[in-house]
Amino acid sequence: MAALTATALAGARRTSGAPALRTAVRIGAGIAVVVATAFVVGVGPFLQGVAAISPPAIAAAFVLIAVATAAAAWRWRVVAAGFGLPLPWHEAFGAYYRSQFLNAVLPGGVVGDVHRAYAHGRPHERIGAAARAVAAERVFGQIVQLALTLAVLLPLATLQSRWGSPLAPVAWGAGALSGLVALTLGIATAVPRSRRMLQREYRMLRPLLVRPSALAAITLASVVVVAAHVSLFVVAARATGVDADPGGLVAAALVVLAASALPINVGGWGPREAAAGAAFALAGLGGAAGVATSTAFGVLALLAVAPGALVALAGSTRSRLTCPICTRHAGVSRTYRASQHREGGEE
């Protein structure tokens, strides 16, 4: 856990200054996955997923994402408190909406988290601690998501332990992945330098790890987040006309959400569609149905985080109103206002 936190934090720190080539490679990889998926199943499933969007589905998406955002904001508050950083509820809720919107519309998928950490830490002059809190919050959520995925898929593979079961290969693949993660952590603890890094990270996270109430709150909040996103995937599947067993859809949704965490995507698009097509194909539902469902899920999720744009706009407006130079030159152009910022040292 500590090593994952360090990795996530390092990634967040590098985002703002990442070389253009590295960013281009990640974006290019995400686009390549989408193109390859379209080459296999055709463009039709993507269009079908967009066409399946309906007002009831949009309404359900707004409700489910609001629930997920509230739970994630609660999780962030608990983690931030463990790092000694106060975070009012309304600020956490609004900032998380803004973060999700920025992650969805900007390449890389972490720009919103970097902005969230900076905006939280700057007033306290503890940007480093705030960045670590955001990284830890995201990693805790991913750990719970992985645990839930294994808790669903591994029993499925055990109960249907014959490879003839359509989802058994996916389940055993998830088990193999968890074994690989455990092996990697075991090797890391055997290397002195890595062990020291893990010990240092553990000391950083100890205020949270030794508080059962904090761990319970983080786990519960993470379960709610995962459940809301899985429910949205089921809504998307029903909207596209997929008539499958709810249990199978939940298992497929967990696989797709795990693939969404891969850093080679463009606003979430890429591995998610490929994983959905593969999971649906293995389940006998057809790869095209999986891609259509994933497309509908992506569009619904993007629409549902749109309130984050309003939060970002409101924050930008407040920044201009509280800036004496911007207020004094409210009628000038944006370019001139920016130059006044630089000259006056207000930035």
N, C-alpha and C positions, 0 to 999 in steps of 0.2 A: 504493500500500500504506500509506504513512504517513498519507495523508488518511483512508483507511478506518479506520485505527487510531484516529485522533483522533475520528472520528465515533462509533465504537463506545464509546470511553472516555467521551465526552460523554454518550452515551445512558445508560451505566451510572451516571454521576454524577447524572443527572437523575431516575433511576428512583425513588429513595427519596423525593424531594420533588416528584415530578411532580404537576401539578394533577389533581384528581379528574376534571375534564371531559376532559382529554386521555386519561387512562387509560380512561375510560368510552367514549370515541369508538373507541379501538383495540379494546376488547372488543366493542363494538357492531358494529364492522366485521367482526370475525371471526365473530360470531354470524350476521350478515347473509349472509355468504358461505356458511355452512353451511345456513342456511334456504333460500337461493337454489338451492343444489345439490340439497337435498331436494325443492324445488319442481319441479326439472327431471327428476330421476330417481326421485323418490318416496322414502318412508321405508324401503321394503323392502331396498335394498342396504345401508343402515346396519345393519339388523337381521341381514341375512345375514352381514355381516362379523363381528358379535359372536358369532353362532351358530357361525361356522366355527372359533372358537378351540378348540384341542384340546391335551391334555397334551403330545404330541410337539412341537407348534408352540411351546408355552410353554417347554419345555425348550430348544429351539433358540434362542428369543429370549433366555433368560437367558445362554446361552453366548456368543452374538454380542454382546450388550450388554456383557458382562463384558470381552470382547476389545476392543471399542470404547472402553470406559471406561479400560482399562489403557493403551491407546495414547494416548488424549487426556491422561491424567495424565502420561504420559512427555513428551508435547509441552509441557505446562504447566511441568514441571520444567525442561526445556531453556530455555524462554523466561524463566522466573523467574531461572534462573542467569545469563542474559545481562543481567538488571537488577540483579544482585548480591544476590538474595534466595534464601537456602537453602530447600529444600523437600524434606523426607524423602519417600521413596517411599510409605510407608504413609499418611502424611498426605495426599499428593496423590491417591492412589487413593480413599480414603474421602471426601475433600472433593469430588471430582468426582462420585461417586455421589450425594452429598447435593445438589450443585448441580443435577444432572439431574432429580432428584426434585422439587425446589422449582420448577424451570423448568416442569416438566410439570403441576404441580397449582396453581400460582399464576398470575394474569393477567400478561401482559406478556412472559413467556418469558425474562427476564433477572434476576429476583430472586435466583435461585440463584447466578448469576455475581457479582452485587454482594456477596452474603454471602460467597462464596468469596474474593473480593478482600479484604474487610474482615477476615475471620478470619485470612488469611495475613499481611496487612500490619500488623495491630495489635501482635503481639508484637515486631515489629522497629521499631515506630513509623515505618513507611513505607507508610501506607495508599495514598497517591497512586501510588507506584511499583508496589505490588501491583495496584492497579486497572488501571494501564497494562499490566502484564504479562498480566493476564487478558484485557483487550481485545485486545492484540496476539496472544495465543494463539488467541482465537476468530477473529480476522480472518485470520491465517495459514491456519487450517483452512478458512475459507470460500474463500480464494483458491485453495487446492489443489482444493477441491471444484468450483469453477467451471472450473478448468483441466481437470480430469478430465471434467466434463460436456461441455465443448467438444471435448475430444480424442475423445470417443465420438460425439457428435452431428454434428459438422462433417464428419468423414470419411464418415459415413453419408449425409449430404446430398450430398457430392461424388460418392460411388460411385453413388448413386441420384439423380442430379442433375435428374431430371424431377419436376415438382410432383405427378405421380401417385403418388409414393412416400408412403405414409401418414405416416411420421415426418419427411419432408423439411420440411414447414412448421415443425415444432417445432425442427428442427435449425437452419434458417435464422433462426428467431426468436432462438435462443440466440446465433447469430453476430451478429445485429443488436444484441442486448443488450451483447455484449462490445465491439462497435464504439462503442456509446453510452458505455460506461464509459471507453473509451480517449479518446474525444472530450472527455468531461467532465474527465478528468485533464489533457488537453492544454490546455484552456481555463484550468483552475486554475493551471497552471504559467505561463501568460501574464499572470495578474493578480498584481501585486507582493505584495499582502497574502496571497493564497493561496500564492504561491511561498515566502514567508517561513515560513508555517505548515508547508508540506511540508518545507522545509529543517530546521526545528526538529524535526519528527517524525522525519525521517531521522537526525538526530543522536541522538535518543533510541533509535532502533532499530539504530544502527550496530553496537553490540557483537554483535548477532545477524547482521546482513546481511554482515559481513566475515568471518564464521566459516563456512567451507564445511561443517564437520562439524555445526554447529548447524542450518544450513539443511537438510542432508541428513536429519538426525534428525527435524526438524519435518515435512518433506515425507513421509518414510516413515510417520511416525505418522499423519499426516493421511490418507494413502492407505489405511491399515489401518482408520481410523475410517469413511471413506466406504464401503469394501468391506464392512465389517460391516453397516452400515445398508442398503446395497443388497441384501445377502444376506438380511437380515430381510424386506425388501420382497418378495423372491422367495418366501420361506417363506410370507408372508401370502397371496401370489397363489396358490400351490399349495394352501394351506389352504382358500381360497374356491372352489377348483375351476377356476381359470383354466388352460387348457391352451394355452400360447403358447410361441413360440420364446424360449429364455433370453436371447438377445441383445436381443430386443424388450423383454422385461421389465426388463433392466438399463437400457436407454435410458429407458424410462418411469420407472423408479425414480429415475434421476438428475434428471429433470425435476421429479418430485414432491418430492424432497429440496430442490431449489433453491427451489421454491415455499414449502416449510416455513420457509425463512429469513425470509420476509416478516414484518414486525412486527405485522401485523393478524391475530392468532390468539388463541385461548383454549386454553392448554395444548397448542399445536401444531395444534389443530383449526381449519379454515377454508380458507385457500388450498390446503392440501395435498389436501383432498378434491376441490375444484374442479379442480385441476391433474390429479389422477389420473383423474377422469372425462373431462376433455378429451383427455388423452394416450391413454387406452384407446380413446376414440371415434375419434381420428385413426388409431390403429393397427388399427381394424376389430374391436376386441374388445368394444366396447359401453361406454358411459359408466357404466352400472350396475355392471359388473364392476370398473371402476376405483375407484368409490366404495366398493364392498364390500372390495376389497383394501386401500385406504387406511384404512378403518375397522379392519380386522383388524390392520393394521400399527400403528395408533395404540394399540389396546388392548394388543397384545403389547409394544410399547415401554414403555407405562406400567407394565405388570406387571413388566417386566424391570428397571426402575429403582427398584422398591420397596425394595431393600436400602438405598437412600439415606435412606428414612424411619428405618430402624434406626440409621444413622449420625447422623442429626439428633437422634434421641431419646437416643442414647448421649452425644452432645456436650452436650445440655441437662442430662442427669443429672450429668455430670462438672462442669459449671459450678456446679450447686447444691451438689455435695459439696465443692468447693474453696472455696466462699464461707463464711466464718466465721459470718455472720449467718444464712444459710440453714441451716447445720448446727445452730446453737444453737436455731433455731425450727423444726426439722424437722416438728413436729407441727401447726403453725399452717396456716391456709388460704393459698392462693396469693396472694390479694389482700393479706393482711396481710404476707406475706413480701416482696411487691413494695414495699409501703410502707416496710418496714424497710430495703430496699435504698436507697431514695431518701433516707431520713433518715440512714443511715449512710454515704452517699457511696460505696457499693460498686459502683454501676453505672458 
